[in-house]
Amino acid sequence: MAVADQLRTMSKNRLGLAADVGGYRLRDLAPGLDTTMYSYLFGRRFTIRNDCHVTPFVYVLAGAAHLDTSECECVALESGLE
């Protein structure tokens, strides 16, 4: 499962602010192992304005990610047979 979103603000000039925040959850990555990751990126957006239908842009983002891993309790059974 993944959730991610972007936020952009632009003024009438070519520079703007950008943010990208995401959350990701991986269940049963290995038997009994769950992982959750959050990422945060913030920075500037530079847009090249023109009269075409296509508007090129460049992001310069910096941020961090947080990874959390949890284990479930696993029960191992052993028989007396050899």
Phi, psi and omega in degrees: 000137181219141175228127180215150179209156178236147176233129181228139173234139180226139169260187182287346176274192187270349181260143177213177177254150179220147176218144178223116182237134182218154175225135185225137178231127177244117179258146179053045176301318169225165181306117178081015184239122176243143182227138176232135179228137175239137178232144182226122178229135179223150178173205184250153175235128178248124182246136176264107182279135175208182183267004181277172177282345180256130179242103179291149178210163178226134173259143168233102186241147173223150181183205184211167176224147178237126181245128180234128181238138178228146178249143173271160176285130179246140180251124178255129179255141180232134178262161180273004181279138177236000000 
